[in-house]
């Protein structure tokens, strides 16, 4: 297993943090990528993992990276209470939603994650969730229906 981190953050600090966490250096791959390169980077991944600090301003937000991972057919491990992301992932069977980003819960979800990644239907469920939730055409239709109701 390798851990691919695509970020513009300080790679040396990330290497040091990973080493302190016990991740062997040969398992860590750090990369920088432009927006146009991200789909190819994401398709190299078996699972996308990200946690967003749950605070008031995030209650009604949606992480762009959730749409990117799901749109590329990659299941996710995320924390709950960030907009409706947890519901989207749970309802689609497109990943693991942790109530808290605690190591103990992450360890408990590992078996579930292995099954999810091994399931040949997972990429299609992820893409379908992205299409249903984040599609521009669906968004336009939803807003159109809302405006129609209001007028």
N, C-alpha and C positions, 0 to 999 in steps of 0.2 A: 504494500500500500504506500502510495505517495500522497503528500499533501501539497496541492497547488494553490498558491495564494497569488491572486492577480490584484495588485494594488500600486498606487503611487506613493504609498507611505515609505518610511525609512526601512529598507531591506535589512540593514545591519541590526537595527533594533529588533526587527522581527526574528532574525536568526538567533539572536541572544535570548529573546523571550521563548522561542521554540525549544532551544537547548535547555533552559531552566525548567521547562515543562516536561522534559524527558523525550522529546522527539529527536530521533537520530538525524544528524545533518544530511545523510544521504537520502532521507525520506522527504525532505523539504525542498520544494521547487518554488522559487519566487520569480514573478514576472511582472512586467509592465506592459500594458496594451492600450492602444487607442480604441475609441468607441467602435470603429469599423472592424476591429480584430476580436472583439468580445464574443460574438457568436461562435467562432471557431475555438476560442479558449474554453468556453462553457461546454461545448460538445465533447471536450476531452475529459470532462468530469463525470464521475459516477453519481455524485450527490453534491448539492450546493449547501453550504452551512453559513448562516449569518444570524447575528443577534442584534437587535436594535434596542437601545435603552428605552424601556417603557416609561414614558412621561406624558404629561398632559397633551403636549403638542402632537404626539404620535398617535393618539387615540383615534383620530380620523384620517390617518395617512395610509398610503400604500407604497411599499418599497418597489422602486423600479426593478431592482434586481430579482424580486419574486417573479415578475412577468418575464424577465429575461431567462431565468432558469427554467420555468415551466414551459415557456415558448420553445425552448431548445430541447424539451423532453427530459429535463433533469429534475429529479425529485429534490426536495429541500428538507433541511432541519432548521426550524426557526423557533423563536420564542413567541408566546401568545401576547395578546393585548396590544397589537399594533394594527389599528384599523380592523378590517375584517379578514386579514391575511390568514389567521389561524382557522377560521371557518372555511375559507376557500380551500386550503390545503387538506383539512380533515375531510370535508365533503367530497373532494375529488379523489381521495386516497393517493395524494401526490406528495406525501412526505410525512415528517414527524413534527408535531407541535409540542414544544415543551412549555409547561406552565411557568417554569423558572429555568434560567440558564445555569442550572446546578449540575456539577459533574456527576453526582449520584443518579440523577434522572437521565442524563445523557447515556450513562453506562447501561441503565435499565432499558433504554430504547434501542440499544445496539442490535439486539437480535431482530427486532422489528425492522430496523433499517436494512439489515442484510437480506431479509425476505423481500422487502420492497425493491431493492436494487436488482435482485435476482428475478423478479417477476417480469416476464416479457411484455406485459400489458402496461407497465408503469409509464414508459415514455408517452404512449398514446393518451393515457389519462392526464398526464401533465400538460401535454399540448392542448387537449380539449379544455382543460380548466383555464388555460391562458386565453384560448379563443373565446370561450364563453364570458370570461370576466374582463379581459383587457382589450378585446377587439374594438377597433375604431368604429366599424360598422354597427356593432351591437350598442356601443355608447351613443352613437348618433340616433339610432332607433329609439333607445330608452329616453333620451332627452326629448326627442320629437314627440313621443307619447306623453311625456310629462307636460310639455308645452301645450299639447292638444287638450289635455285635461284642464289646464289652467285657463284656457281661452274660451 
